[in-house]
């Protein structure tokens, strides 16, 4: 389709199976770090954290001070529930610590010392600088806490920018890349949404027209401005009106390394992701990563036929 040529080729490729375009990009997504600019200033920090260790120290200091006036205040919130969102968060933690991408070179790679260390660090924060209940948080609980002014740092997707601007923290926060460990680069898990038409649709021509409309430059611009969803059309992403309300389109954030969830699992992806998020949730709830990761690795290798 000629419309597909307007979009970033890599994203169009995601909707192409055996050379046939079966879905069009609606919007893109990637994990970013939200932080309270006013609180960083208040506690003497000139810039957001670069490493996970810095984030932990900053979150602890800010949380201790803010709890005097807000007993529910948390240093750091993210998606810790046992669901797909935790696979995304855990991939960012592990990849940014040099622990790989769960599956590398055709076989499971999650059971390694760097992955265990960063996951145990996150475990140590639960009930400490992250709320005890973070192990049941999905996106909604995360952005609600941040938008209400009850968190210093938040990992979320770009949509949460417009939600937070409508909350108590309007004008008091900014976004940056997620932290990393040591000399490893910052990363953001690739997300995104695509629209297709079911072959069982009762009105394929009308449904096709709707997809064409919803993935058009005009609608992408509207979504980018009012819902802060990242456009998949480069000309929309560079539009001054879109840039003005979407600071995460700055090259230093937009060009951060994207990590992708283990698509090598193919049709068994859902089972593999479940093994990851259930295992990581057990770690966050108190189990030692060194005991859990061998189990996850075994499950992934079984799904890969290893």
Buried (B, 14 or more C-beta within 10 A) or exposed (E): EEBBEBBBEEBBEBBEEEEEBEBBBBBBBBBBBBBBBEBBEEBEBEEBBEBBEBBBBBBBBBBEBBEEEEEEBBBBBBBBBBBBBBBBBBBBBBBBBBBBBBBBEEEBBBBBEBBBBBBBBBBEBBBBBBBEBBBBBBBEBBBBBBBBBBBBBBBBBBBBBBBBBEBEBEEBBBBBBBBBBEEBEBBBBBBBEBBBBEEEEEEEEEBBEEBBEBBBBEBBBBBBBEEBBBBBBEEBBEBEEBEEBBBBBEEEBBEBBBBEBBEBBEEBBEEBBBBBBBBBBBBBBEBEBBEBBBBBBBBBBBBBEE
